[in-house]
Amino acid sequence: MRLKGKVALVTGAGSGMGRAMAERFAAEGAAVVVVDRDTAAAQTTLDRIGGEAHGMARGCDVADSAAVGRLHEEVAMRWGRLDILVNNAGIGQVPGDGFEHYQVRAAERGRQLAAGETPTVHTDMIVDLNDAGWQRVVDVNLNGTFYCSREAVRLMTRAGVGGAIVNIASVSALSGEGPLSYCASKAAVLGLTRCLARDLGPRGIRVNAICPGPTRTPMMQSISEEWARSLERAIPLGRMAEPEEIAAAALFLVSGDGRQMTGQTLSVSGGMAMI
Ligand SMILES: NC(=O)c1ccc[n+]([C@@H]2O[C@H](COP(=O)([O-])OP(=O)(O)OC[C@H]3O[C@@H](n4cnc5c(N)ncnc54)[C@H](O)[C@@H]3O)[C@@H](O)[C@H]2O)c1
């Protein structure tokens, strides 16, 4: 029960690694605010952790600053505090942003890399990426992280209890392999993590990032099987991560076990990224 008495808010907790974190945190004794733009999915996660007695489920688009503000007000009204925030909600692409062309070329590029060849395929993502596609990914992955962190820190400082924030970035932020908007927004999240960690350390608020490698979640199902196989070949441990393995790393960072950790980036990728 490493999180007994704590209140944790996890975004994108209706699916994949966000759901795994909500379940793990609840098992460790935390009350969990399960947030997802898909309200029904958030409710399902809450039901899995035991319902209203163990937290609350809310439908919220993290890219909507006002909605994020209202969400945190609700948390303040129910618990008067927030101890843990995981900025996990994220998207890789949006329909019509040129991703379809990218996928085919990226799979071939991945195959060449995995075979130890110098890649000759150009993905030319920037040529096909339209403004709306770029903006939506940045809005969710970067701006959403900013909006939620700002409200969480306001609440943490108001309650004076310190806290821990974990931002879910990606190995793509380190390698540059992935959609342009995705790599750029996830790399920016690492900068935000370091700046906040420096600023908030004296307040007892720790801020860290996790860079998951390819992980078996519904998001992974959006990429072609060929590309998924080429990704797996590039992982030294030879397999994708399970969502529960990312949740275990998040638990370490938000619990007392990680009390000397701030401003860090943890690569949980089977060795795909070594930093
Ligand atoms: N799966 C991977 O291989 C992988 C690798 C590296 C990083 N990541 C990152 O991990 C995080 C979780 O990904 P996942 O694989 O569990 O994905 P997922 O698609 O299974 O789950 C993401 C959840 O976030 C929710 N969401 C999306 N946009 C939202 C928004 N604007 N507001 C609120 N909720 C929103 C979705 O409804 C979904 O329930 C993401 O930030 C992703 O970029 C995933």
The ligand as an SDF file (V2000), in Angstrom:
LIG
                    3D

 44 48  0  0  0  0  0  0  0  0999 V2000
    1.8160    2.2500  -26.9060 N   0  0  0  0  0  0  0  0  0  0  0  0
    3.0450    2.6120  -27.1850 C   0  0  0  0  0  0  0  0  0  0  0  0
    3.7840    1.8680  -27.8220 O   0  0  0  0  0  0  0  0  0  0  0  0
    3.5870    3.9270  -26.6930 C   0  0  0  0  0  0  0  0  0  0  0  0
    4.9600    4.1560  -26.8150 C   0  0  0  0  0  0  0  0  0  0  0  0
    5.4880    5.3420  -26.3530 C   0  0  0  0  0  0  0  0  0  0  0  0
    4.6620    6.2750  -25.7640 C   0  0  0  0  0  0  0  0  0  0  0  0
    3.3240    6.0300  -25.6650 N   0  0  0  0  0  0  0  0  0  0  0  0
    2.5180    7.0550  -25.0110 C   0  0  0  0  0  0  0  0  0  0  0  0
    1.8460    6.4800  -23.9210 O   0  0  0  0  0  0  0  0  0  0  0  0
    0.6280    7.1890  -23.6630 C   0  0  0  0  0  0  0  0  0  0  0  0
   -0.5160    6.2080  -23.5430 C   0  0  0  0  0  0  0  0  0  0  0  0
   -0.6230    5.5190  -24.7610 O   0  0  0  0  0  0  0  0  0  0  0  0
   -1.3450    4.1090  -24.9450 P   0  0  0  0  0  0  0  0  0  0  0  0
   -0.4620    3.3150  -25.7800 O   0  0  0  0  0  0  0  0  0  0  0  0
   -1.8180    3.5890  -23.6530 O   0  0  0  0  0  0  0  0  0  0  0  0
   -2.5450    4.6050  -25.8620 O   0  0  0  0  0  0  0  0  0  0  0  0
   -4.0990    4.2810  -25.9150 P   0  0  0  0  0  0  0  0  0  0  0  0
   -4.5470    4.8490  -27.2080 O   0  0  0  0  0  0  0  0  0  0  0  0
   -4.3520    2.8570  -25.6200 O   0  0  0  0  0  0  0  0  0  0  0  0
   -4.6840    5.1440  -24.7190 O   0  0  0  0  0  0  0  0  0  0  0  0
   -4.6660    6.5270  -24.7460 C   0  0  0  0  0  0  0  0  0  0  0  0
   -5.9160    7.0330  -24.0380 C   0  0  0  0  0  0  0  0  0  0  0  0
   -5.8400    8.4520  -24.0510 O   0  0  0  0  0  0  0  0  0  0  0  0
   -7.1250    8.9600  -24.3450 C   0  0  0  0  0  0  0  0  0  0  0  0
   -6.9820   10.2730  -24.9460 N   0  0  0  0  0  0  0  0  0  0  0  0
   -6.5160   10.5900  -26.1690 C   0  0  0  0  0  0  0  0  0  0  0  0
   -6.6040   11.9020  -26.3780 N   0  0  0  0  0  0  0  0  0  0  0  0
   -7.1120   12.4380  -25.2570 C   0  0  0  0  0  0  0  0  0  0  0  0
   -7.4340   13.7500  -24.8770 C   0  0  0  0  0  0  0  0  0  0  0  0
   -7.2770   14.7710  -25.7120 N   0  0  0  0  0  0  0  0  0  0  0  0
   -7.9300   13.9660  -23.6470 N   0  0  0  0  0  0  0  0  0  0  0  0
   -8.1230   12.9240  -22.7920 C   0  0  0  0  0  0  0  0  0  0  0  0
   -7.8640   11.6530  -23.1140 N   0  0  0  0  0  0  0  0  0  0  0  0
   -7.3590   11.4160  -24.3340 C   0  0  0  0  0  0  0  0  0  0  0  0
   -7.7300    7.9560  -25.2980 C   0  0  0  0  0  0  0  0  0  0  0  0
   -9.1420    8.0510  -25.3370 O   0  0  0  0  0  0  0  0  0  0  0  0
   -7.2170    6.6430  -24.7370 C   0  0  0  0  0  0  0  0  0  0  0  0
   -8.1230    6.1030  -23.7960 O   0  0  0  0  0  0  0  0  0  0  0  0
    0.4840    8.1900  -24.7910 C   0  0  0  0  0  0  0  0  0  0  0  0
    0.9210    9.4600  -24.3650 O   0  0  0  0  0  0  0  0  0  0  0  0
    1.4130    7.6560  -25.8550 C   0  0  0  0  0  0  0  0  0  0  0  0
    1.8960    8.6570  -26.6980 O   0  0  0  0  0  0  0  0  0  0  0  0
    2.7700    4.8860  -26.1230 C   0  0  0  0  0  0  0  0  0  0  0  0
  1  2  1  0
  2  3  2  0
  2  4  1  0
  4  5  1  0
  4 44  2  0
  5  6  2  0
  6  7  1  0
  7  8  2  0
  8  9  1  0
  8 44  1  0
  9 10  1  0
  9 42  1  0
 10 11  1  0
 11 12  1  0
 11 40  1  0
 12 13  1  0
 13 14  1  0
 14 15  2  0
 14 16  1  0
 14 17  1  0
 17 18  1  0
 18 19  2  0
 18 20  1  0
 18 21  1  0
 21 22  1  0
 22 23  1  0
 23 24  1  0
 23 38  1  0
 24 25  1  0
 25 26  1  0
 25 36  1  0
 26 27  1  0
 26 35  1  0
 27 28  2  0
 28 29  1  0
 29 30  1  0
 29 35  2  0
 30 31  1  0
 30 32  2  0
 32 33  1  0
 33 34  2  0
 34 35  1  0
 36 37  1  0
 36 38  1  0
 38 39  1  0
 40 41  1  0
 40 42  1  0
 42 43  1  0
M  CHG  2   8   1  16  -1
M  END
$$$$
